[in-house]
Amino acid sequence: MRAWRAEHQIDWQGRPVVPTYTRRPPSRQAELLQGGCIYWVVKGFIRCRQRFIGFDTVDDSDGTSYCRMLMDPELVETDAVPKRPFQGWRYLKPEDAPADLGEGRGGGALPEHLLAELRALGLA
């Protein structure tokens, strides 16, 4: 994911960003721009987050408009938390957000796949 995001980086208002597209723009854009993040679910676990930098609208070749969410290129790894795919930028409350890797329980004392399995069983 890190390599793919780096390959798709663009320049926006003089700074590097990674675009992510969605059909409808978030209703609370101003709130998201003040430290909000998108949380990425990978193979059934939240694994990382990216900070919002901006939003704009783009049209595809058919004239369909999309919201382009402009993300900080830095991927911040988080504790692996089991989660079905969801619209993280809309529904994940700050108190439900996983800790950044190393800041939460355990902080990497065990391999991450074991920590994830223990969490899924309610043991960590």
N, C-alpha and C positions, 0 to 999 in steps of 0.2 A: 504494500500500500504506500509506503514511504517513497519508493522509487517511482511509482505511477504518479503520485501527487507532484513530485519534483519535475517530472517530464511535462506536466500540464500547467506549470506555473506561468503566469502572465504578468505584465506590468500594468498597474492601475493607479492612476494619480501619482506616479513616480515611485511606487513601492511594489515589491513582489507580492502577489496574492495567488491563491489557487481557487478557480471558480468551481462552484457546485450549483447545479440547476434544479429548480423546482417549478411546478406549474403555477402555484399561487404564492405570492409574497407573504412572509410572516406578518401578522397584524401588529406585533409589538416590536417593530424594527429598532426603535430608539432604545428600548430596554436591552435588546440583544447586543447593540453596539457598545454598551457600557459593561463589557466583560463577559457577555454571553458566549456560550460555546455550543458547537454541535458535537454530539457523542456518537462515535462510530461503533456499530455492532459488527463483529467479525466472528463468524462460525459460532453464533449463539451467545457471545459474550461482549459486553462493552469493553473495548480494549484501549481506546485513545479518544482524545478530544482535540478540537481545533477552534480557535477563537475567531469570532466574526470581525471583519474589518469594514465591510460595506455591503450595499445592495444596489443593483440597478436592474433595468429591464432590457432584454434582448429579444429579437425576433428571429425565428428560423427561416429557412428558404420558402416555407409555405405561408409565412406571415403570422404564424402563431407566436404569441408573446410568452416569455418565460421570465421568472425572477432569477437573476444571477446573484447567488450569495458568494461574496468574496471573502475567502478565509485566509487567516495567517498561515504561511507555509509550514510553520512549526507544528508537528504532531506531538502532543504531550501524552505519553503512555499513562494509563490509569490501571488501578487494580482491576483484575478481570472479574466482572460481575455478570452472572447469567442474565440474559435479556433477549426477548424476542425482538425482531426488527420493529422500530417505532420511529416517530418523527421527533427525535431527541431535542431539536431546537424549539419545539413547541410544548412538549409535555413533561420533560424532565425537570423537576423542581430542584433548586440548589441543595436542599437537604437530602435528596435522593441520589445526587451525583456521586460517583465513586471517587475515592481519593486518588491523587496522582500517584503513580508507582513510587513506592518508597516512603510515602507519607502516611499510609494507612496501616492497618494491622499487618504485622509480619514484615512488610517492606522488602520482600524478596529473600527472606531467610530460607524458604523452600523454593524449588523451581515453580514458576508461575502456573504451569499446568496442574501441579499438585494443589497449590493454593486455590485455584479455581474449582477443582473437584471438591475440596473440603468445604468451600463456600456453598457450592450447589447442594451439599448434604447438610448444610446448616451447622457445620462444625468449626468454622473459622470466622 
